[in-house]
Amino acid sequence: MKKLLLTIIAAAFASTAFADIQDPPMNDRGPTRKLGRALGNILYGFAEFPQTVANINTLEGNSSAASYGIVKGLGRSFTRIGSGVYEFVTFPFPTHKGSFRSPLRKKIPWINGGYEDMPPELGFQTRRLYLENNYGY
């Protein structure tokens, strides 16, 4: 009788242990996150412009910010807004390498930096780093 009771208790505990199958790593980057990222890029993609000009001004000076910074800022703003429109239209489907990752490149070799997952915050110092998780995506 003790063995039967012990077996039933062990089976009850073992039946509740599903490990990581119930929450796979790609669950964080699903269609809901893609839709939110799309709306953020469409609504706040213009924030790339002043942020880029300010970064160029800090790194390279006033004349670079007034010329190169404006051109780069406009390009980054249009890229972010265009990416947002693309992601908004395709949010239910895994389009980027079979996943819901952002199509914006993180490391661009010919530009000073890649794109973050979300648009920059203007006038605030963010407490949240929108970086990729430890799984590499």
Protein Blocks (a to p, Z undefined) as FASTA:
>chain_A
ZZmmmmmmmmmmmmmmgojmlmcfklmmcfklmmmmmmmmmmmmmmmmmmmmmmmmmmno
jklmmmmmmmmmmmmmmmmmmmmmmmmmmmmpcfbgoiabdfbdfbdfkbcbdcdfbdcd
ehiacfbdcdddfkoZZ
